[in-house]
Amino acid sequence: MLNVEFRMCLGFDFNKTFRVKQRTVPLDAPDIEAVASFAGSCHIHVMGAHFADYILLPNRIPAFPPIPGFPTAHRFDWLKAKLLGKDVLGNIGESVAAIVAQVVFDLQARDIAHLQVKGLKTPDYAMRFNNTILQHAQPHCPNPGVLPPEWWPVESKAADGGGERNRRIREEAFPQLASYWKEVPSSAGFGLICGFQHKTTTRQSPNILASLFLPKNQGNLQARLTTMVAKNIKKAHQDPVITGEIHGCR
């Protein structure tokens, strides 16, 4: 069992995190197994057992037997141990996001919808938050000035360390939200990215950082998104208009 620290921030303002009422999120193999029926886009059996091996007891990842006499006169080496499967780690991240939605923001399974990828960048979920996030994040979040959408785009990212997690939030997950905003203009600027640092490092234990995105001027944001094509969306985190119209991104 892990009681994982939970914090939030606005946009990319990773150095100014804040706490909400729920300060930790309990994560254990049975929890991951329990949400597997509606969270985790890849069909992987016994997700709880994978979570135990990958996160709780990583020393159980099996090693390959030694290879006597393997040549060392080149840059190749024999693989010492099994690798962690990217789809499994992705499912774990998606499961953690669903657990956060339930434990922190009081959602039910019927409020958590996996999104189907259809040829454009797509976040993992649309979640029926309405204004639930804003209620839980007060007094730390500004007033967006417009009515929040019923369904918010939500992306999850799992990473070894905090630095890599923050990079993936900015460079990989944010463009997925921007793609959703372009297709669903009423949601422009609203979103959540759940970043799970799953390894213990010299600086941090496993933790969850949820980046909250709120618009400053939704009309300006919608106007800019209308002009963008797929290659622009991929670089949305570098667009000064997009980032300038979202709290915590500039």
TORVEXNU-304697 format. One line per 2 residues: number of its first residue (from 1); their letters; for each residue x, z negated, y negated of N, C-alpha, C. Coordinates in Angstrom, 3 decimals, padded with zeros to 6 digits, always signed. Atoms other than C-alpha are relative to their C-alpha. Layout:
TORVEXNU-304697
NUM	A	X:Z:Y:X:Z:Y:X:Z:Y; ...
end
This chain:
TORVEXNU-304697
1	ML	+000.849:+000.000:+001.200:+000.000:+000.000:+000.000:+000.877:+000.000:-001.239; -000.648:-000.014:+001.307:+001.210:+000.917:-003.469:-001.037:-000.339:-001.058
3	NV	+000.776:+000.191:+001.212:-000.273:-000.519:-006.643:+000.772:+000.701:-001.108; -000.780:-000.885:+000.852:+000.876:+002.290:-008.879:-000.399:-000.207:-001.459
5	EF	+000.259:+000.154:+001.433:+001.222:+001.742:-012.613:-000.683:+001.253:-000.534; +000.735:-001.098:+000.618:-001.232:+003.889:-014.587:+000.083:-000.111:-001.511
7	RM	-000.053:-000.058:+001.457:-000.655:+004.919:-018.182:-000.522:+001.365:-000.452; +000.466:-001.243:+000.581:-001.968:+007.614:-020.490:+000.825:+000.331:-001.237
9	CL	-000.586:-000.413:+001.267:-000.636:+009.628:-023.410:-000.845:+001.135:-000.548; +000.654:-001.147:+000.607:-001.924:+012.231:-025.815:+000.912:+001.208:+000.113
11	GF	-000.749:-001.237:-000.095:-000.742:+015.723:-024.971:+001.381:-000.183:+000.591; -001.386:+000.066:-000.454:+003.037:+015.936:-024.671:+000.740:-001.203:-000.591
13	DF	-000.633:+001.151:+000.662:+003.686:+012.636:-026.462:+000.372:-001.042:+001.058; -000.323:+000.809:-001.169:+005.324:+011.157:-023.355:+000.656:-001.333:-000.349
15	NK	-000.668:+001.241:+000.408:+007.197:+008.471:-025.304:-000.948:-000.992:-000.649; +000.988:+000.904:+000.593:+004.006:+006.959:-026.727:-001.169:-000.144:+000.959
17	TF	+001.050:+000.177:-000.993:+002.014:+005.944:-023.685:-000.839:-001.230:-000.345; +000.866:+001.148:+000.212:-000.857:+003.499:-023.667:-000.721:-000.342:+001.303
19	RV	+000.729:+000.481:-001.175:-002.761:+001.449:-021.130:-001.498:+000.018:-000.266; +001.444:+000.167:+000.061:-006.446:+001.402:-020.376:-000.349:-001.231:+000.842
21	KQ	+000.422:+001.204:-000.722:-008.491:-001.294:-018.674:+000.569:-000.040:+001.405; -000.545:-000.092:-001.352:-007.403:-000.103:-015.219:+001.498:+000.253:-000.104
23	RT	-001.439:-000.113:+000.229:-003.647:-000.773:-015.334:+000.768:+000.483:+001.224; -000.631:-000.497:-001.215:-002.826:+000.085:-011.724:-001.039:+000.742:+000.834
25	VP	+000.862:-000.748:-000.917:-004.235:+002.470:-009.137:+000.500:-000.258:+001.414; -000.440:+000.250:-001.387:-004.117:+001.358:-005.469:+000.032:+001.294:+000.804
27	LD	-000.158:-001.190:-000.829:-002.804:+004.079:-003.187:+000.505:-000.407:+001.371; -000.419:+000.260:-001.369:-002.583:+003.796:+000.578:-000.464:+001.175:+000.859
29	AP	+000.358:-001.104:-000.892:-002.869:+006.137:+003.529:-001.517:+000.110:+000.198; +001.454:-000.132:-000.156:-006.568:+005.280:+004.121:-000.695:+000.542:-001.251
31	DI	+000.595:-000.525:+001.228:-007.322:+006.031:+000.440:+000.123:+001.520:-000.051; -000.219:-001.447:-000.012:-005.788:+009.507:+000.735:-000.880:+000.654:+001.063
33	EA	+000.843:-000.538:-001.072:-007.619:+010.062:+004.015:-001.463:+000.031:-000.420; +001.413:+000.111:+000.379:-010.915:+008.961:+002.456:-000.427:+001.102:-000.956
35	VA	+000.388:-001.036:+000.962:-010.807:+011.554:-000.326:+000.281:+001.406:+000.524; -000.412:-001.310:-000.514:-009.534:+014.369:+001.898:-001.168:+000.961:+000.196
37	SF	+001.149:-000.884:-000.219:-013.048:+015.685:+002.471:-000.370:+000.787:-001.251; +000.366:-000.717:+001.234:-013.404:+016.701:-001.200:+001.176:+000.183:-000.953
39	AG	-001.162:-000.123:+000.881:-009.882:+016.512:-002.694:+001.200:+000.482:+000.809; -001.116:-000.613:-000.710:-006.863:+018.588:-001.710:-000.428:+001.380:+000.462
41	SC	+000.527:-001.340:-000.229:-007.351:+022.358:-001.706:+000.457:+000.616:+001.315; -000.499:-000.551:-001.265:-005.228:+023.090:+001.404:-000.539:-000.797:+001.181
43	HI	+000.508:+000.665:-001.198:-006.592:+022.332:+004.866:+001.188:-000.540:+000.791; -001.120:+000.666:-000.666:-004.082:+019.827:+006.222:-000.566:-001.198:+000.753
45	HV	+000.517:+001.111:-000.801:-004.912:+017.457:+009.069:+000.722:-001.296:-000.347; -000.523:+001.368:+000.150:-004.337:+013.691:+008.798:+000.845:-000.157:-001.266
47	MG	-000.696:+000.155:+001.275:-003.443:+013.591:+005.096:+000.513:-001.421:-000.186; -000.457:+001.378:+000.120:-003.180:+009.822:+005.364:+001.365:-000.203:+000.629
49	AH	-001.291:+000.117:-000.673:-000.319:+010.104:+007.843:+001.096:+000.699:-000.794; -000.972:-000.678:+000.854:+001.429:+012.626:+005.614:+000.371:-000.879:-001.199
51	FA	-000.265:+000.866:+001.151:+001.069:+010.264:+002.652:+000.910:-001.156:+000.411; -000.844:+001.109:-000.473:+002.570:+007.431:+004.707:+001.449:+000.446:+000.160
53	DY	-001.370:-000.485:-000.220:+005.593:+009.536:+005.676:+000.667:+000.438:-001.294; -000.599:-000.588:+001.198:+006.127:+011.287:+002.345:+000.222:-001.034:-001.106
55	IL	-000.004:+000.881:+001.173:+005.423:+008.438:-000.077:+000.332:-001.448:+000.358; -000.168:+001.422:-000.305:+005.221:+005.032:+001.594:+001.286:-000.277:+000.762
57	LP	-001.162:+000.236:-000.870:+007.996:+005.382:+004.185:+000.826:+001.271:+000.116; -000.712:-001.294:-000.037:+010.142:+008.394:+003.238:+001.186:+000.014:+000.952
59	NR	-001.114:+000.037:-000.960:+012.938:+007.206:+005.535:-000.424:+000.440:+001.394; +000.474:-000.447:-001.303:+010.716:+008.249:+008.443:+000.075:+001.517:+000.158
61	IP	-000.127:-001.450:-000.126:+011.244:+011.944:+007.644:+001.113:+000.284:+001.011; -000.982:-000.140:-001.084:+013.045:+013.084:+010.826:+001.211:+000.854:-000.391
63	AF	-001.245:-000.736:+000.216:+016.642:+014.272:+010.766:+000.215:+000.997:+001.137; -000.424:-000.925:-001.034:+018.025:+017.254:+012.643:+001.240:-000.565:+000.697
65	PP	-001.212:+000.485:-000.684:+020.694:+016.562:+015.279:+001.253:+000.606:-000.638; -001.260:-000.534:+000.546:+024.334:+016.999:+014.180:+000.385:+001.309:+000.679
67	IP	-000.465:-001.291:-000.513:+025.912:+020.426:+014.654:+001.532:-000.045:+000.031; -001.471:+000.079:-000.062:+029.506:+019.887:+015.863:+000.638:+001.366:-000.196
69	GF	-000.758:-001.223:+000.184:+031.979:+022.500:+014.744:-000.596:+000.992:-000.968; +000.589:-000.929:+000.960:+029.772:+024.021:+012.056:+001.044:+000.358:-001.051
71	PT	-001.067:-000.405:+000.927:+032.067:+026.080:+009.765:-000.247:-000.498:-001.420; +000.097:+000.510:+001.371:+032.799:+024.709:+006.308:+000.716:+000.896:-000.999
73	AH	-000.777:-000.878:+000.879:+034.699:+027.664:+004.850:-000.896:+000.888:-000.862; +000.903:-000.746:+000.862:+031.632:+028.940:+002.971:-000.958:-000.987:-000.653
75	RF	+000.879:+000.876:+000.789:+028.898:+027.591:+000.707:-001.254:-000.425:+000.747; +001.189:+000.357:-000.764:+026.259:+027.286:+003.433:+000.255:-001.259:+000.814
77	DW	-000.101:+001.213:-000.802:+025.558:+024.036:+005.238:-001.235:-000.078:+000.879; +001.169:+000.158:-000.855:+023.259:+023.048:+008.033:-000.941:-001.054:-000.589
79	LK	+001.015:+000.882:+000.556:+020.018:+021.337:+007.104:+000.011:-001.321:+000.753; -000.152:+001.314:-000.627:+020.293:+017.598:+007.733:-001.333:-000.622:+000.427
81	AK	+001.290:+000.643:-000.294:+016.600:+016.620:+007.704:-001.135:+000.949:-000.360; +001.196:-000.777:+000.315:+013.111:+018.067:+007.571:-000.285:-000.054:-001.504
83	LL	+000.372:-000.057:+001.405:+011.919:+019.161:+004.140:-001.456:-000.414:-000.184; +001.385:+000.323:+000.325:+008.758:+017.901:+002.450:-000.746:+001.294:-000.305
85	GK	+000.778:-001.215:+000.202:+006.072:+020.590:+002.554:-000.631:+000.040:-001.383; +000.530:-000.096:+001.355:+005.093:+021.848:-000.905:-001.525:-000.071:-000.022
87	DV	+001.462:+000.071:-000.040:+001.446:+022.323:+000.097:-000.475:-001.429:+000.242; +000.376:+001.400:-000.256:+001.341:+018.753:+001.411:+000.164:-000.823:-001.267
89	LG	-000.203:+000.718:+001.260:+002.844:+017.379:-001.804:-001.057:+000.393:-001.025; +001.060:-000.432:+000.909:+000.375:+019.493:-003.761:-001.318:-000.666:+000.319
91	NI	+001.226:+000.686:-000.402:-002.507:+018.050:-001.750:+000.027:-001.473:-000.370; -000.123:+001.413:+000.371:-001.184:+014.530:-002.344:-000.255:-000.164:-001.492
93	GE	+000.243:+000.070:+001.442:-001.075:+015.169:-006.098:-001.465:+000.185:-000.341; +001.419:-000.236:+000.243:-004.615:+016.545:-006.039:-000.835:-001.203:+000.444
95	SV	+000.719:+001.176:-000.481:-005.789:+013.548:-004.005:+000.154:-001.167:-000.966; -000.237:+001.076:+000.969:-004.193:+011.133:-006.470:-000.861:+000.222:-001.246
97	AA	+000.838:-000.288:+001.168:-005.985:+012.885:-009.345:-001.457:-000.363:+000.267; +001.384:+000.335:-000.342:-009.310:+012.469:-007.534:-000.198:-001.514:+000.056
99	IV	+000.096:+001.459:-000.057:-008.619:+008.788:-006.888:+000.013:-000.585:-001.411; -000.011:+000.436:+001.397:-007.752:+008.309:-010.578:-001.377:+000.223:-000.629
101	AQ	+001.320:-000.293:+000.562:-011.048:+009.983:-011.522:-001.027:-001.030:+000.441; +000.952:+000.976:-000.515:-012.928:+007.535:-009.312:+000.309:-001.416:-000.477
103	VV	-000.376:+001.399:+000.267:-010.985:+004.313:-009.924:+000.056:-000.297:-001.497; -000.194:+000.241:+001.433:-010.185:+004.700:-013.624:-001.211:+000.424:-000.812
105	FD	+001.036:-000.580:+000.854:-013.024:+006.863:-014.942:-001.391:+000.004:+000.632; +001.313:+000.271:-000.589:-015.877:+005.927:-012.574:-000.762:+001.251:+000.447
107	LQ	+000.677:-001.187:-000.504:-016.606:+009.426:-011.253:-000.360:-000.157:+001.468; +000.385:-000.084:-001.405:-018.321:+010.150:-007.946:+000.497:+001.334:+000.560
109	AR	-000.461:-001.247:-000.621:-017.404:+012.867:-005.442:-000.752:+001.205:-000.548; +000.794:-001.118:+000.514:-020.234:+015.032:-006.830:+000.425:+000.433:-001.403
111	DI	-000.485:-000.337:+001.337:-018.471:+015.005:-010.216:+001.366:+000.687:+000.035; -001.364:-000.509:-000.156:-015.201:+016.441:-008.831:-000.061:+001.321:+000.762
113	AH	+000.127:-001.333:-000.598:-015.151:+020.203:-008.179:+001.350:+000.702:+000.023; -001.179:-000.853:-000.096:-012.129:+022.095:-006.866:-000.358:+001.392:-000.524
115	LQ	+000.228:-001.339:+000.526:-011.773:+025.446:-008.623:+000.659:+001.046:+000.891; -000.523:-001.106:-000.797:-011.276:+028.702:-006.740:+000.834:+000.914:-000.882
117	VK	-000.883:-000.893:+000.753:-008.376:+030.861:-007.913:-000.501:+001.436:+000.134; +000.511:-001.375:-000.009:-009.562:+034.341:-008.913:+000.846:+000.893:-000.908
119	GL	-000.846:-000.952:+000.706:-006.589:+036.268:-010.231:+000.455:-000.425:-001.370; -000.502:+000.504:+001.265:-005.864:+034.097:-013.262:+000.435:-001.444:+000.190
121	KT	-000.473:+001.374:-000.136:-004.115:+030.800:-013.856:-001.196:-000.947:-000.017; +001.177:+000.835:-000.212:-006.511:+028.105:-012.700:+000.408:-001.450:+000.227
123	PD	-000.272:+001.407:-000.299:-006.424:+024.302:-012.889:-000.617:-000.403:+001.333; +000.484:+000.451:-001.303:-007.093:+022.299:-009.732:-001.497:-000.281:-000.004
125	YA	+001.366:+000.524:+000.008:-010.425:+020.865:-010.813:-000.729:+000.317:-001.292; +000.860:+000.309:+001.138:-013.334:+020.828:-013.163:-000.686:-001.313:+000.369
127	MR	+000.592:+001.309:-000.264:-014.544:+017.234:-013.434:-001.036:-000.321:-001.068; +001.110:+000.293:+000.898:-017.794:+016.021:-014.954:+000.247:-001.330:-000.718
129	FN	-000.356:+001.203:+000.752:-016.353:+013.577:-017.467:-000.992:-000.287:-001.124; +000.763:+000.180:+001.238:-018.763:+014.153:-020.382:+000.905:-000.710:-001.016
131	NT	-000.861:+000.744:+000.923:-017.394:+011.525:-022.805:+000.589:-001.255:+000.637; -000.496:+001.192:-000.703:-016.299:+009.032:-020.114:+001.444:-000.305:-000.346
133	IL	-001.414:+000.222:+000.299:-012.599:+009.538:-020.810:+000.155:-000.627:-001.380; -000.126:+000.516:+001.359:-013.053:+008.914:-024.523:-000.400:-001.469:-000.067
135	QH	+000.420:+001.402:-000.026:-014.876:+005.668:-023.808:+001.091:-000.891:+000.575; -001.036:+000.807:-000.635:-012.090:+004.437:-021.521:+001.292:-000.030:-000.802
137	AQ	-001.273:-000.108:+000.710:-009.255:+005.568:-023.786:-000.035:-000.587:-001.411; +000.053:+000.636:+001.315:-010.497:+003.868:-026.944:+000.803:-001.301:+000.019
139	PH	+000.007:-000.631:+001.325:-009.051:+002.837:-029.346:+001.176:+000.955:-000.207; -001.247:-000.754:+000.090:-006.064:+005.087:-028.568:-000.202:+001.485:-000.286
141	CP	+000.184:-001.442:+000.162:-007.658:+008.529:-028.840:-000.759:+000.299:-001.286; +000.697:-000.390:+001.233:-008.730:+010.275:-032.055:-001.338:+000.644:+000.302
143	NP	+001.295:-000.673:-000.129:-012.205:+011.641:-032.632:+000.225:+001.507:-000.007; -000.233:-001.450:-000.034:-012.173:+015.311:-031.558:-000.856:+000.788:-000.980
145	GV	+000.815:-000.679:+001.010:-014.847:+016.148:-034.120:-001.076:+000.901:+000.546; +001.039:-000.801:-000.639:-016.981:+018.078:-031.625:-000.440:-000.727:+001.266
147	LP	+000.519:+000.635:-001.210:-019.115:+017.088:-028.671:+000.843:+000.405:+001.204; -000.786:-000.368:-001.184:-016.988:+016.903:-025.490:-000.854:+000.789:+000.987
149	PE	+000.759:-000.759:-000.996:-017.967:+019.326:-022.717:-000.438:-000.914:+001.145; +000.402:+000.752:-001.188:-019.769:+018.122:-019.629:+001.115:+000.035:+001.047
151	WW	-001.040:-000.190:-001.005:-017.054:+019.544:-017.345:+001.340:+000.252:-000.687; -001.344:-000.116:+000.571:-013.344:+019.157:-018.188:+000.942:+000.612:+001.043
153	PV	-001.030:-000.460:-000.934:-010.434:+021.088:-016.641:+001.015:-001.117:+000.268; -000.955:+001.043:-000.408:-008.061:+018.816:-014.716:+001.038:+000.630:+000.925
155	ES	-001.094:-000.484:-000.839:-004.676:+019.694:-013.249:+000.810:-001.201:+000.485; -000.842:+001.063:-000.542:-002.449:+017.544:-011.027:+001.397:+000.548:+000.259
157	KA	-001.372:-000.353:-000.319:+001.312:+017.599:-010.645:+000.685:-001.215:+000.623; -000.808:+001.040:-000.642:+003.472:+015.575:-008.243:+001.465:+000.392:-000.157
159	AD	-001.416:-000.289:+000.237:+007.193:+015.282:-008.954:+000.839:-001.193:+000.420; -000.912:+001.060:-000.427:+010.239:+013.306:-007.838:+000.193:-001.055:-001.077
161	GG	-000.328:+000.925:+001.082:+011.006:+011.763:-011.237:-000.808:+000.273:-001.247; +000.790:-000.110:+001.220:+009.518:+011.228:-014.677:+000.347:+001.214:-000.837
163	GE	-000.392:-001.152:+000.787:+011.546:+013.944:-016.403:-000.560:+001.292:+000.551; +000.540:-001.195:-000.639:+010.530:+016.598:-013.898:-001.520:+000.016:-000.112
165	RN	+001.459:+000.095:+000.149:+006.929:+015.368:-014.019:-000.416:+000.449:-001.410; +000.347:-000.364:+001.371:+006.849:+015.703:-017.826:+000.196:+001.505:-000.248
167	RR	-000.240:-001.442:+000.152:+008.360:+019.207:-017.669:-001.129:+000.795:+000.641; +001.054:-000.734:-000.693:+005.753:+020.336:-015.169:-001.339:-000.132:-000.727
169	IR	+001.219:+000.155:+000.795:+002.936:+018.911:-017.296:-000.009:+001.015:-001.145; -000.076:-000.865:+001.174:+004.132:+020.883:-020.311:+000.038:+001.490:+000.377
171	EE	-000.291:-001.414:-000.238:+005.364:+024.151:-018.793:-000.882:+000.645:+001.067; +000.779:-000.567:-001.086:+003.201:+024.591:-015.681:-001.491:-000.327:-000.107
173	AF	+001.399:+000.415:-000.022:+000.001:+022.580:-016.007:-000.743:+000.398:-001.278; +000.689:-000.291:+001.259:-000.780:+023.120:-019.696:-000.505:+001.447:-000.069
175	PQ	+000.549:-001.358:+000.002:-001.038:+026.940:-019.374:-001.222:+000.172:+000.903; +001.181:-000.079:-000.857:-003.541:+026.380:-016.567:-001.241:-000.504:-000.746
177	LA	+001.113:+000.452:+000.837:-005.724:+024.376:-018.949:-000.355:+001.077:-001.022; +000.245:-001.022:+001.019:-005.302:+027.085:-021.612:-000.772:+001.185:+000.583
179	SY	+000.721:-001.083:-000.668:-006.487:+029.715:-019.126:-001.482:-000.349:+000.151; +001.391:+000.456:-000.125:-009.636:+027.667:-018.485:-000.688:+000.023:-001.362
181	WK	+000.587:+000.039:+001.346:-010.207:+027.187:-022.227:-000.380:+001.396:-000.489; +000.306:-001.375:+000.415:-010.074:+030.936:-022.800:-001.297:+000.488:+000.644
183	EV	+001.190:-000.439:-000.728:-012.762:+031.515:-020.159:-001.221:-000.846:-000.328; +001.108:+000.927:+000.302:-014.885:+028.487:-021.165:+000.243:-000.556:-001.403
185	PS	-000.367:+000.404:+001.365:-014.593:+028.273:-024.976:-000.545:-001.354:-000.435; +000.570:+001.292:+000.411:-016.853:+025.225:-025.286:+000.870:-001.175:+000.434
187	SA	-000.874:+001.078:-000.473:-014.189:+023.217:-023.439:+001.353:+000.026:-000.695; -001.332:-000.217:+000.572:-011.282:+024.406:-025.624:+000.575:-001.279:-000.596
189	GF	-000.705:+001.177:+000.497:-008.802:+021.618:-026.274:-000.202:-001.246:+000.827; +000.291:+001.178:-000.817:-010.340:+019.153:-023.794:+000.579:+000.185:+001.403
191	GL	-000.530:-000.092:-001.356:-008.518:+018.436:-020.549:+000.817:-001.221:+000.361; -000.802:+001.108:-000.514:-006.530:+016.046:-018.414:+000.988:+000.558:+001.006
193	IC	-001.018:-000.332:-000.993:-003.286:+016.475:-016.505:+000.493:-001.307:+000.593; -000.383:+001.221:-000.707:-002.536:+013.821:-013.890:+001.352:+000.221:+000.662
195	GF	-001.347:-000.150:-000.526:+001.199:+013.546:-013.215:+000.397:-001.206:+000.833; -000.338:+001.076:-000.936:+002.273:+011.507:-010.185:+001.486:+000.056:+000.316
197	QH	-001.407:+000.143:-000.413:+005.924:+010.437:-009.926:-000.010:-000.747:+001.319; +000.201:+000.583:-001.322:+006.080:+009.802:-006.204:+001.245:-000.639:+000.590
199	KT	-001.220:+000.617:-000.518:+009.699:+008.686:-005.743:+000.434:-001.162:-000.875; -000.632:+001.075:+000.747:+011.417:+005.483:-006.736:+001.368:+000.478:-000.476
201	TT	-001.291:-000.387:+000.559:+014.326:+006.230:-009.072:+000.706:-001.245:-000.512; -000.734:+001.139:+000.550:+016.952:+004.029:-010.686:-000.708:-000.580:-001.218
203	RQ	+000.672:+000.457:+001.216:+014.687:+003.779:-013.739:-001.456:-000.393:+000.225; +001.440:+000.197:-000.135:+011.135:+003.788:-012.370:-000.438:-000.039:+001.452
205	SP	+000.720:-000.042:-001.268:+008.939:+002.996:-009.421:-001.046:+001.110:-000.093; +001.078:-000.994:+000.079:+006.190:+005.466:-008.472:-001.036:-000.391:-001.049
207	NI	+000.952:+000.269:+001.071:+003.738:+005.778:-011.346:-000.816:+001.249:-000.291; +000.898:-001.093:+000.383:+000.927:+007.918:-012.726:-000.079:+000.038:-001.519
209	LA	+000.189:-000.234:+001.431:+000.859:+009.370:-016.236:-001.080:+001.060:-000.159; +001.090:-000.941:+000.255:-002.377:+011.023:-017.341:+000.078:+000.461:-001.444
211	SL	-000.063:-000.572:+001.341:-001.967:+013.347:-020.324:-001.391:+000.465:-000.409; +001.339:-000.309:+000.507:-005.172:+013.565:-022.346:+000.117:+001.020:-001.124
213	FL	-000.035:-001.054:+001.002:-005.821:+016.696:-024.397:-001.327:+000.024:-000.753; +001.164:-000.003:+000.875:-008.195:+016.671:-027.364:+000.266:+000.942:-001.165
215	PK	-000.225:-000.952:+001.088:-008.697:+019.357:-030.029:+000.001:-000.670:-001.367; +000.076:+000.375:+001.411:-007.965:+018.886:-033.712:-001.056:+000.842:-000.696
217	NQ	+000.970:-000.936:+000.558:-009.898:+021.991:-034.786:-000.346:+000.992:+001.099; +000.347:-000.827:-001.157:-011.699:+023.577:-031.867:-000.244:+001.453:-000.397
219	GN	+000.261:-001.364:+000.435:-012.751:+026.632:-033.875:+001.282:+000.810:-000.120; -001.283:-000.691:+000.113:-009.145:+027.553:-034.704:+000.600:+000.260:+001.371
221	LQ	-000.522:-000.141:-001.364:-008.178:+026.987:-031.095:-000.721:+001.120:+000.743; +000.778:-001.055:-000.661:-010.986:+029.192:-029.802:+000.384:+001.377:-000.534
223	AR	-000.361:-001.288:+000.600:-010.046:+031.954:-032.239:+001.342:+000.498:+000.512; -001.309:-000.407:-000.502:-006.433:+031.953:-031.089:-000.071:+000.404:+001.462
225	LT	+000.111:-000.312:-001.426:-007.337:+031.907:-027.396:-000.647:+001.360:+000.233; +000.680:-001.289:-000.140:-009.592:+034.931:-027.874:+000.982:+001.164:-000.053
227	TM	-000.968:-001.093:+000.170:-006.572:+037.038:-028.874:+001.067:+000.032:+001.080; -001.100:+000.133:-000.954:-004.359:+035.942:-025.973:-000.315:+000.698:+001.321
229	VA	+000.104:-000.599:-001.327:-003.757:+037.878:-022.760:+000.789:-000.868:+000.977; -000.565:+000.858:-001.050:-002.412:+036.544:-019.455:+001.447:-000.379:-000.265
231	KN	-001.412:+000.320:+000.214:+001.272:+036.795:-020.398:+000.182:-001.004:-001.136; -000.049:+001.000:+001.064:+000.573:+034.801:-023.590:-000.431:-001.368:+000.513
233	IK	+000.501:+001.257:-000.547:-001.380:+032.168:-021.672:+001.108:-000.731:+000.769; -001.091:+000.616:-000.765:+001.658:+031.569:-019.431:+000.970:-000.766:-000.892
235	KA	-000.895:+000.652:+000.960:+003.588:+030.529:-022.555:-000.787:-000.807:-001.032; +000.861:+000.709:+000.958:+000.747:+028.579:-024.169:+000.669:-001.243:-000.560
237	HQ	-000.682:+001.216:+000.470:+002.958:+025.479:-024.399:+000.989:+000.284:-001.112; -000.927:-000.392:+001.065:+005.222:+027.429:-026.788:-000.716:+000.605:-001.199
239	DP	+000.752:-000.635:+001.077:+002.440:+028.815:-028.991:-000.278:-001.027:-001.106; +000.144:+001.006:+001.061:+002.502:+027.026:-032.380:-001.444:-000.223:-000.437
241	VI	+001.403:+000.185:+000.378:-001.192:+027.640:-033.063:-000.711:-000.858:+001.042; +000.649:+000.771:-001.059:-002.358:+026.348:-029.690:+000.448:-001.456:-000.040
243	TG	-000.497:+001.376:-000.015:-000.110:+023.285:-029.685:-000.297:-000.724:-001.303; +000.283:+000.636:+001.283:-000.748:+022.669:-033.371:-001.428:-000.470:-000.152
245	EI	+001.414:+000.379:+000.100:-004.496:+022.358:-032.830:-000.418:-000.997:+001.090; +000.316:+000.999:-001.031:-004.238:+019.768:-030.012:+000.798:-001.261:-000.281
247	HG	-000.657:+001.273:+000.292:-003.445:+016.109:-030.542:+001.140:-000.280:+000.985; -001.135:+000.397:-000.826:-000.028:+015.048:-029.268:+000.871:+001.137:+000.498
249	CR	-000.777:-001.139:-000.501:+001.313:+018.553:-028.694:+000.993:+000.566:-001.010; -000.966:-000.436:+001.012:+003.244:+019.060:-031.946:+000.633:-001.219:-000.674
end
